[in-house]
């Protein structure tokens, strides 16, 4: 089998754990947006020792891929995070930052060049580390109480068609009929149980209503991107059920 390789520009960050991890420890890919007005400021922050944040790869507006931390070192990108049985996702993941001002600074669509580079880089990493589709996530999936990125403009559906991540298989017309249809308490509980089976964190320290809103918002940013309002409706419930049909993805 030929050795896999990828051309990137080196721009190393000092912000990583010095002990190497094993190849088999790499189980996740986590997508972020930078959330800063200027790309150069984001790169400077991720490579500044004082910031204590970093990532493995940075994708610039023009699509150029920078390597900030080598794969076998733990970079500091995820913070307090969880997915299924895993905690502190930094230990198990590769973090990819994509230049974008984010929700606080006129959140915009990711450029075509960025999307092309995400596709190229992630396909390479999936093959190299045998990463499951259900372990390709956004920061808001693993830290829904703190993060919004990469946000509802990140083209998860497109990537799923290219074997990156996953998506539901429900026709849009059917979904639209379910949108804004109210759910009862039993349905809300089913929805939350479905999200926990998918992998979303169980323990977020807020009152129950706030907890439901936080999880629903994170789920919508990922799987119902046209309407992100934090309200659980029949559409959200149907999508969550559909995602769980393929149990292999969530084993």
TORLO-991034 format. One record per residue (C-alpha): x, y, z; residue in one letter; chain; residue number from 0. Coordinates in Angstrom, 1 decimal, decimal comma, m for minus. Layout:
N
site px->X py->Y pz->Z rest->a kette->A nr->NUM .
...
This chain:
251
site px->0,0 py->0,0 pz->0,0 rest->x kette->A nr->0 .
site px->1,5 py->3,4 pz->m1,0 rest->x kette->A nr->1 .
site px->2,2 py->5,9 pz->1,8 rest->x kette->A nr->2 .
site px->m0,4 py->8,6 pz->2,1 rest->x kette->A nr->3 .
site px->0,8 py->12,1 pz->1,8 rest->x kette->A nr->4 .
site px->m0,6 py->15,6 pz->1,7 rest->x kette->A nr->5 .
site px->1,0 py->18,9 pz->0,8 rest->x kette->A nr->6 .
site px->0,6 py->21,6 pz->3,4 rest->x kette->A nr->7 .
site px->2,4 py->24,8 pz->4,5 rest->x kette->A nr->8 .
site px->4,1 py->24,5 pz->7,8 rest->x kette->A nr->9 .
site px->3,3 py->27,2 pz->10,4 rest->x kette->A nr->10 .
site px->3,9 py->25,5 pz->13,7 rest->x kette->A nr->11 .
site px->2,2 py->26,4 pz->16,9 rest->x kette->A nr->12 .
site px->3,9 py->25,8 pz->20,3 rest->x kette->A nr->13 .
site px->0,6 py->25,0 pz->21,9 rest->x kette->A nr->14 .
site px->0,4 py->21,2 pz->22,2 rest->x kette->A nr->15 .
site px->1,2 py->18,4 pz->24,6 rest->x kette->A nr->16 .
site px->4,8 py->17,2 pz->24,3 rest->x kette->A nr->17 .
site px->4,0 py->13,5 pz->24,7 rest->x kette->A nr->18 .
site px->3,2 py->11,7 pz->21,4 rest->x kette->A nr->19 .
site px->0,0 py->9,7 pz->21,2 rest->x kette->A nr->20 .
site px->m0,5 py->6,5 pz->19,4 rest->x kette->A nr->21 .
site px->m2,1 py->6,4 pz->15,9 rest->x kette->A nr->22 .
site px->m5,0 py->4,4 pz->17,2 rest->x kette->A nr->23 .
site px->m5,8 py->7,2 pz->19,7 rest->x kette->A nr->24 .
site px->m6,9 py->9,4 pz->16,8 rest->x kette->A nr->25 .
site px->m10,6 py->8,7 pz->16,5 rest->x kette->A nr->26 .
site px->m12,3 py->12,1 pz->15,8 rest->x kette->A nr->27 .
site px->m12,0 py->15,0 pz->13,4 rest->x kette->A nr->28 .
site px->m13,4 py->18,2 pz->14,8 rest->x kette->A nr->29 .
site px->m14,3 py->21,3 pz->12,6 rest->x kette->A nr->30 .
site px->m14,1 py->24,8 pz->13,9 rest->x kette->A nr->31 .
site px->m14,4 py->28,3 pz->12,5 rest->x kette->A nr->32 .
site px->m11,9 py->30,9 pz->13,8 rest->x kette->A nr->33 .
site px->m14,5 py->33,4 pz->14,9 rest->x kette->A nr->34 .
site px->m12,2 py->36,4 pz->14,3 rest->x kette->A nr->35 .
site px->m12,6 py->39,4 pz->12,0 rest->x kette->A nr->36 .
site px->m9,1 py->39,0 pz->10,4 rest->x kette->A nr->37 .
site px->m7,5 py->35,8 pz->9,3 rest->x kette->A nr->38 .
site px->m4,0 py->37,0 pz->10,2 rest->x kette->A nr->39 .
site px->m5,2 py->37,6 pz->13,8 rest->x kette->A nr->40 .
site px->m6,6 py->34,1 pz->14,0 rest->x kette->A nr->41 .
site px->m3,3 py->32,6 pz->12,8 rest->x kette->A nr->42 .
site px->m1,4 py->34,7 pz->15,3 rest->x kette->A nr->43 .
site px->m3,6 py->33,7 pz->18,2 rest->x kette->A nr->44 .
site px->m3,3 py->30,0 pz->17,3 rest->x kette->A nr->45 .
site px->0,5 py->30,2 pz->17,2 rest->x kette->A nr->46 .
site px->0,9 py->32,5 pz->20,3 rest->x kette->A nr->47 .
site px->2,2 py->30,6 pz->23,3 rest->x kette->A nr->48 .
site px->0,2 py->33,0 pz->25,6 rest->x kette->A nr->49 .
site px->m3,1 py->32,1 pz->24,0 rest->x kette->A nr->50 .
site px->m3,0 py->28,4 pz->25,0 rest->x kette->A nr->51 .
site px->m5,1 py->27,5 pz->21,9 rest->x kette->A nr->52 .
site px->m4,1 py->25,7 pz->18,7 rest->x kette->A nr->53 .
site px->m5,3 py->23,2 pz->16,1 rest->x kette->A nr->54 .
site px->m3,7 py->20,7 pz->13,8 rest->x kette->A nr->55 .
site px->m4,7 py->22,3 pz->10,5 rest->x kette->A nr->56 .
site px->m5,8 py->25,8 pz->9,5 rest->x kette->A nr->57 .
site px->m7,6 py->26,4 pz->6,2 rest->x kette->A nr->58 .
site px->m7,2 py->30,0 pz->4,9 rest->x kette->A nr->59 .
site px->m9,8 py->31,9 pz->2,9 rest->x kette->A nr->60 .
site px->m7,9 py->31,1 pz->m0,3 rest->x kette->A nr->61 .
site px->m8,0 py->27,4 pz->0,5 rest->x kette->A nr->62 .
site px->m4,3 py->27,1 pz->1,5 rest->x kette->A nr->63 .
site px->m3,9 py->24,4 pz->4,2 rest->x kette->A nr->64 .
site px->m1,5 py->25,2 pz->7,1 rest->x kette->A nr->65 .
site px->m0,1 py->22,6 pz->9,5 rest->x kette->A nr->66 .
site px->0,1 py->24,0 pz->13,0 rest->x kette->A nr->67 .
site px->0,5 py->20,9 pz->15,1 rest->x kette->A nr->68 .
site px->1,6 py->17,4 pz->13,8 rest->x kette->A nr->69 .
site px->m1,1 py->14,8 pz->14,0 rest->x kette->A nr->70 .
site px->0,5 py->12,7 pz->16,7 rest->x kette->A nr->71 .
site px->0,6 py->15,5 pz->19,2 rest->x kette->A nr->72 .
site px->m2,5 py->16,7 pz->21,1 rest->x kette->A nr->73 .
site px->m3,4 py->20,3 pz->20,1 rest->x kette->A nr->74 .
site px->m5,6 py->22,5 pz->22,2 rest->x kette->A nr->75 .
site px->m8,7 py->23,1 pz->20,2 rest->x kette->A nr->76 .
site px->m11,7 py->21,4 pz->21,8 rest->x kette->A nr->77 .
site px->m11,6 py->22,4 pz->25,5 rest->x kette->A nr->78 .
site px->m14,2 py->20,9 pz->27,8 rest->x kette->A nr->79 .
site px->m16,0 py->18,5 pz->25,5 rest->x kette->A nr->80 .
site px->m17,7 py->15,1 pz->25,2 rest->x kette->A nr->81 .
site px->m19,1 py->12,6 pz->22,7 rest->x kette->A nr->82 .
site px->m20,5 py->9,3 pz->23,7 rest->x kette->A nr->83 .
site px->m18,2 py->7,7 pz->26,2 rest->x kette->A nr->84 .
site px->m15,3 py->10,0 pz->25,4 rest->x kette->A nr->85 .
site px->m14,4 py->13,1 pz->27,5 rest->x kette->A nr->86 .
site px->m11,7 py->15,7 pz->26,8 rest->x kette->A nr->87 .
site px->m11,9 py->15,2 pz->23,0 rest->x kette->A nr->88 .
site px->m8,5 py->16,9 pz->22,5 rest->x kette->A nr->89 .
site px->m6,9 py->13,6 pz->23,4 rest->x kette->A nr->90 .
site px->m8,6 py->11,7 pz->20,6 rest->x kette->A nr->91 .
site px->m9,0 py->14,2 pz->17,8 rest->x kette->A nr->92 .
site px->m7,6 py->16,2 pz->15,0 rest->x kette->A nr->93 .
site px->m8,8 py->19,8 pz->15,0 rest->x kette->A nr->94 .
site px->m9,3 py->21,7 pz->11,8 rest->x kette->A nr->95 .
site px->m9,8 py->25,5 pz->12,0 rest->x kette->A nr->96 .
site px->m11,4 py->27,2 pz->9,0 rest->x kette->A nr->97 .
site px->m11,0 py->31,0 pz->8,6 rest->x kette->A nr->98 .
site px->m14,4 py->32,6 pz->9,1 rest->x kette->A nr->99 .
site px->m15,5 py->35,6 pz->11,2 rest->x kette->A nr->100 .
site px->m18,3 py->33,5 pz->12,8 rest->x kette->A nr->101 .
site px->m21,6 py->34,5 pz->14,4 rest->x kette->A nr->102 .
site px->m20,1 py->37,4 pz->16,4 rest->x kette->A nr->103 .
site px->m18,6 py->39,1 pz->13,3 rest->x kette->A nr->104 .
site px->m20,9 py->38,8 pz->10,3 rest->x kette->A nr->105 .
site px->m20,9 py->35,0 pz->9,8 rest->x kette->A nr->106 .
site px->m20,5 py->34,2 pz->6,2 rest->x kette->A nr->107 .
site px->m20,5 py->31,2 pz->3,8 rest->x kette->A nr->108 .
site px->m17,3 py->29,3 pz->3,5 rest->x kette->A nr->109 .
site px->m15,5 py->29,9 pz->0,3 rest->x kette->A nr->110 .
site px->m15,5 py->27,3 pz->m2,5 rest->x kette->A nr->111 .
site px->m11,7 py->27,0 pz->m2,2 rest->x kette->A nr->112 .
site px->m12,1 py->26,3 pz->1,6 rest->x kette->A nr->113 .
site px->m14,7 py->23,7 pz->0,9 rest->x kette->A nr->114 .
site px->m12,4 py->22,0 pz->m1,7 rest->x kette->A nr->115 .
site px->m9,6 py->22,0 pz->0,8 rest->x kette->A nr->116 .
site px->m11,8 py->20,6 pz->3,6 rest->x kette->A nr->117 .
site px->m12,8 py->17,8 pz->1,3 rest->x kette->A nr->118 .
site px->m9,2 py->17,0 pz->0,3 rest->x kette->A nr->119 .
site px->m7,8 py->17,2 pz->3,8 rest->x kette->A nr->120 .
site px->m10,5 py->15,3 pz->5,6 rest->x kette->A nr->121 .
site px->m10,7 py->12,5 pz->3,0 rest->x kette->A nr->122 .
site px->m6,9 py->12,1 pz->3,5 rest->x kette->A nr->123 .
site px->m7,3 py->12,0 pz->7,3 rest->x kette->A nr->124 .
site px->m10,2 py->9,5 pz->7,2 rest->x kette->A nr->125 .
site px->m8,2 py->7,1 pz->5,1 rest->x kette->A nr->126 .
site px->m5,0 py->7,5 pz->7,1 rest->x kette->A nr->127 .
site px->m6,7 py->7,0 pz->10,5 rest->x kette->A nr->128 .
site px->m9,7 py->5,0 pz->9,6 rest->x kette->A nr->129 .
site px->m12,1 py->7,5 pz->11,2 rest->x kette->A nr->130 .
site px->m15,8 py->6,6 pz->11,4 rest->x kette->A nr->131 .
site px->m18,4 py->9,0 pz->9,9 rest->x kette->A nr->132 .
site px->m20,1 py->9,4 pz->13,2 rest->x kette->A nr->133 .
site px->m16,9 py->10,7 pz->14,7 rest->x kette->A nr->134 .
site px->m16,5 py->13,6 pz->12,3 rest->x kette->A nr->135 .
site px->m18,1 py->16,5 pz->14,2 rest->x kette->A nr->136 .
site px->m18,3 py->20,2 pz->14,8 rest->x kette->A nr->137 .
site px->m17,2 py->22,0 pz->17,9 rest->x kette->A nr->138 .
site px->m20,8 py->22,7 pz->18,7 rest->x kette->A nr->139 .
site px->m21,6 py->19,0 pz->18,7 rest->x kette->A nr->140 .
site px->m19,0 py->18,2 pz->21,4 rest->x kette->A nr->141 .
site px->m19,4 py->21,4 pz->23,4 rest->x kette->A nr->142 .
site px->m23,0 py->22,6 pz->22,7 rest->x kette->A nr->143 .
site px->m23,2 py->24,7 pz->25,9 rest->x kette->A nr->144 .
site px->m20,2 py->26,8 pz->24,8 rest->x kette->A nr->145 .
site px->m19,8 py->26,7 pz->21,0 rest->x kette->A nr->146 .
site px->m21,6 py->27,5 pz->17,8 rest->x kette->A nr->147 .
site px->m19,0 py->26,6 pz->15,2 rest->x kette->A nr->148 .
site px->m18,6 py->25,6 pz->12,5 rest->x kette->A nr->149 .
site px->m22,3 py->26,7 pz->12,3 rest->x kette->A nr->150 .
site px->m25,3 py->26,3 pz->10,1 rest->x kette->A nr->151 .
site px->m23,4 py->27,5 pz->7,0 rest->x kette->A nr->152 .
site px->m21,0 py->24,6 pz->7,1 rest->x kette->A nr->153 .
site px->m22,2 py->22,3 pz->4,3 rest->x kette->A nr->154 .
site px->m22,6 py->19,0 pz->6,2 rest->x kette->A nr->155 .
site px->m25,0 py->17,6 pz->3,6 rest->x kette->A nr->156 .
site px->m22,6 py->18,2 pz->0,8 rest->x kette->A nr->157 .
site px->m19,8 py->16,6 pz->2,7 rest->x kette->A nr->158 .
site px->m21,9 py->13,6 pz->3,6 rest->x kette->A nr->159 .
site px->m22,4 py->12,9 pz->m0,1 rest->x kette->A nr->160 .
site px->m18,6 py->12,8 pz->m0,3 rest->x kette->A nr->161 .
site px->m18,3 py->10,3 pz->2,5 rest->x kette->A nr->162 .
site px->m17,4 py->12,9 pz->5,2 rest->x kette->A nr->163 .
site px->m19,7 py->12,8 pz->8,2 rest->x kette->A nr->164 .
site px->m23,3 py->11,7 pz->7,8 rest->x kette->A nr->165 .
site px->m26,8 py->13,1 pz->7,0 rest->x kette->A nr->166 .
site px->m30,4 py->11,9 pz->7,2 rest->x kette->A nr->167 .
site px->m32,2 py->10,4 pz->4,2 rest->x kette->A nr->168 .
site px->m35,6 py->12,1 pz->4,4 rest->x kette->A nr->169 .
site px->m37,0 py->14,0 pz->1,5 rest->x kette->A nr->170 .
site px->m37,2 py->17,7 pz->2,0 rest->x kette->A nr->171 .
site px->m41,0 py->17,9 pz->1,2 rest->x kette->A nr->172 .
site px->m41,7 py->15,4 pz->4,0 rest->x kette->A nr->173 .
site px->m39,6 py->17,4 pz->6,4 rest->x kette->A nr->174 .
site px->m41,2 py->20,7 pz->5,6 rest->x kette->A nr->175 .
site px->m44,6 py->19,2 pz->6,6 rest->x kette->A nr->176 .
site px->m43,2 py->18,4 pz->10,0 rest->x kette->A nr->177 .
site px->m41,5 py->21,8 pz->10,5 rest->x kette->A nr->178 .
site px->m42,9 py->23,9 pz->13,4 rest->x kette->A nr->179 .
site px->m45,4 py->21,1 pz->14,4 rest->x kette->A nr->180 .
site px->m45,4 py->21,0 pz->18,2 rest->x kette->A nr->181 .
site px->m44,3 py->18,0 pz->20,2 rest->x kette->A nr->182 .
site px->m45,5 py->16,8 pz->23,6 rest->x kette->A nr->183 .
site px->m43,4 py->16,0 pz->26,6 rest->x kette->A nr->184 .
site px->m43,0 py->12,4 pz->25,6 rest->x kette->A nr->185 .
site px->m41,7 py->13,3 pz->22,2 rest->x kette->A nr->186 .
site px->m39,3 py->15,8 pz->23,7 rest->x kette->A nr->187 .
site px->m37,9 py->13,0 pz->25,8 rest->x kette->A nr->188 .
site px->m37,6 py->10,7 pz->22,8 rest->x kette->A nr->189 .
site px->m35,7 py->13,4 pz->20,9 rest->x kette->A nr->190 .
site px->m33,2 py->13,9 pz->23,8 rest->x kette->A nr->191 .
site px->m32,7 py->10,1 pz->24,1 rest->x kette->A nr->192 .
site px->m32,1 py->9,9 pz->20,4 rest->x kette->A nr->193 .
site px->m29,5 py->12,7 pz->20,7 rest->x kette->A nr->194 .
site px->m27,7 py->10,9 pz->23,5 rest->x kette->A nr->195 .
site px->m27,6 py->7,7 pz->21,4 rest->x kette->A nr->196 .
site px->m26,1 py->9,6 pz->18,6 rest->x kette->A nr->197 .
site px->m23,4 py->10,9 pz->20,9 rest->x kette->A nr->198 .
site px->m24,4 py->14,4 pz->22,2 rest->x kette->A nr->199 .
site px->m23,3 py->15,1 pz->25,8 rest->x kette->A nr->200 .
site px->m25,7 py->14,1 pz->28,6 rest->x kette->A nr->201 .
site px->m24,4 py->16,3 pz->31,4 rest->x kette->A nr->202 .
site px->m24,8 py->20,0 pz->30,8 rest->x kette->A nr->203 .
site px->m25,3 py->21,9 pz->34,0 rest->x kette->A nr->204 .
site px->m28,4 py->24,0 pz->33,3 rest->x kette->A nr->205 .
site px->m32,1 py->23,7 pz->34,2 rest->x kette->A nr->206 .
site px->m34,0 py->21,2 pz->32,0 rest->x kette->A nr->207 .
site px->m35,6 py->23,8 pz->29,7 rest->x kette->A nr->208 .
site px->m32,3 py->25,4 pz->29,0 rest->x kette->A nr->209 .
site px->m30,6 py->22,1 pz->28,5 rest->x kette->A nr->210 .
site px->m33,2 py->21,1 pz->25,9 rest->x kette->A nr->211 .
site px->m32,8 py->24,4 pz->24,0 rest->x kette->A nr->212 .
site px->m29,0 py->24,0 pz->24,0 rest->x kette->A nr->213 .
site px->m29,1 py->20,5 pz->22,6 rest->x kette->A nr->214 .
site px->m31,8 py->21,3 pz->20,1 rest->x kette->A nr->215 .
site px->m29,8 py->24,3 pz->18,8 rest->x kette->A nr->216 .
site px->m26,6 py->22,3 pz->18,3 rest->x kette->A nr->217 .
site px->m28,6 py->19,6 pz->16,6 rest->x kette->A nr->218 .
site px->m30,3 py->22,1 pz->14,2 rest->x kette->A nr->219 .
site px->m27,0 py->23,7 pz->13,3 rest->x kette->A nr->220 .
site px->m25,9 py->20,3 pz->12,1 rest->x kette->A nr->221 .
site px->m29,0 py->18,7 pz->10,7 rest->x kette->A nr->222 .
site px->m31,7 py->21,3 pz->10,2 rest->x kette->A nr->223 .
site px->m29,7 py->24,3 pz->9,1 rest->x kette->A nr->224 .
site px->m32,5 py->26,3 pz->7,5 rest->x kette->A nr->225 .
site px->m34,1 py->27,0 pz->10,8 rest->x kette->A nr->226 .
site px->m32,0 py->27,2 pz->14,0 rest->x kette->A nr->227 .
site px->m34,3 py->28,4 pz->16,8 rest->x kette->A nr->228 .
site px->m33,7 py->25,9 pz->19,7 rest->x kette->A nr->229 .
site px->m37,3 py->24,7 pz->19,6 rest->x kette->A nr->230 .
site px->m37,9 py->21,0 pz->19,3 rest->x kette->A nr->231 .
site px->m40,5 py->20,2 pz->16,7 rest->x kette->A nr->232 .
site px->m41,7 py->17,2 pz->14,8 rest->x kette->A nr->233 .
site px->m39,1 py->17,8 pz->12,1 rest->x kette->A nr->234 .
site px->m36,3 py->17,5 pz->14,6 rest->x kette->A nr->235 .
site px->m37,8 py->14,4 pz->16,1 rest->x kette->A nr->236 .
site px->m38,1 py->12,7 pz->12,7 rest->x kette->A nr->237 .
site px->m34,6 py->13,6 pz->11,7 rest->x kette->A nr->238 .
site px->m33,2 py->12,2 pz->14,9 rest->x kette->A nr->239 .
site px->m35,1 py->8,9 pz->14,4 rest->x kette->A nr->240 .
site px->m33,8 py->8,6 pz->10,8 rest->x kette->A nr->241 .
site px->m30,2 py->9,1 pz->11,8 rest->x kette->A nr->242 .
site px->m30,4 py->6,3 pz->14,3 rest->x kette->A nr->243 .
site px->m31,7 py->3,8 pz->11,7 rest->x kette->A nr->244 .
site px->m28,2 py->3,1 pz->10,7 rest->x kette->A nr->245 .
site px->m27,0 py->1,6 pz->14,0 rest->x kette->A nr->246 .
site px->m23,5 py->0,9 pz->12,6 rest->x kette->A nr->247 .
site px->m22,7 py->4,6 pz->12,5 rest->x kette->A nr->248 .
site px->m23,4 py->5,0 pz->16,2 rest->x kette->A nr->249 .
site px->m22,0 py->1,8 pz->17,6 rest->x kette->A nr->250 .
